[in-house]
Amino acid sequence: MALNARLDHRNPLVFDTHELGRRPGALQRLTRTVDAPKDLGIKGVIGVPEGAPVELELRLESVMEGVLVTGTARAVAEGECVRCLEPLQLDVEAEFQEMFSYPDADDRGRVIAEPGDDAEDDEDRLFLEDGLFDLEPVLRDAVVLALPMQPVCQEDCPGLCAECGTRLADDPDHHHDAVDIRWAALQGLAGTMKDGEKDEMSGAEPGVDEKQEK
């Protein structure tokens, strides 16, 4: 990744490392609750609603080439069960670790004259800018990896009835009587026939039984 665009220190996901300093081995621990940014999660499947609280616990460590950030993010995601389509909520705990490099140092911590000379090396790297780093891209990647691709309201959710769409968890005894498709048309025909039509189909004449009795 190329050098960051100008960072805004007022952004709650931008952190300042000036207090940490550049002495290797220096440590700093931070906790912060921030509002979730837009589209934090798997779009169209499950995610943390925009503005919902995200609790961050961070450990900043100064190393030769930059600042190593290790942390945990906790939030509540919302989505829809892929089996029964009911709304669901899921506690999310995402762990991450990322190196934010000094723009004037290479992978071994050596000062270089022209930061970003090697475009291929810089493409996948994140950089500090005036002692600041933006945690948002790291947070997004971590939350996506922590979320299920196919969320369910419960592990044994039976889903919906394939015939009528009833939620089976609400009606465990739900079922439909199986009808042999070969007889279904005849059953429907029999239900609509009148008594006289049944006699004609059987070949009997109306009133025959009465004549025999006489």
Beta strands, then each sheet from edge to edge (+ up, - down):
strand 1: 14-16
strand 2: 27-35
strand 3: 40-42
strand 4: 46-48
strand 5: 53-63
strand 6: 66-80
strand 7: 87-101
strand 8: 126-127
strand 9: 132-134
sheet 1: 1+ 9-
sheet 2: 2+ 5- 6+ 4- 3+
sheet 3: 2+ 5- 6+ 7- 8-
end
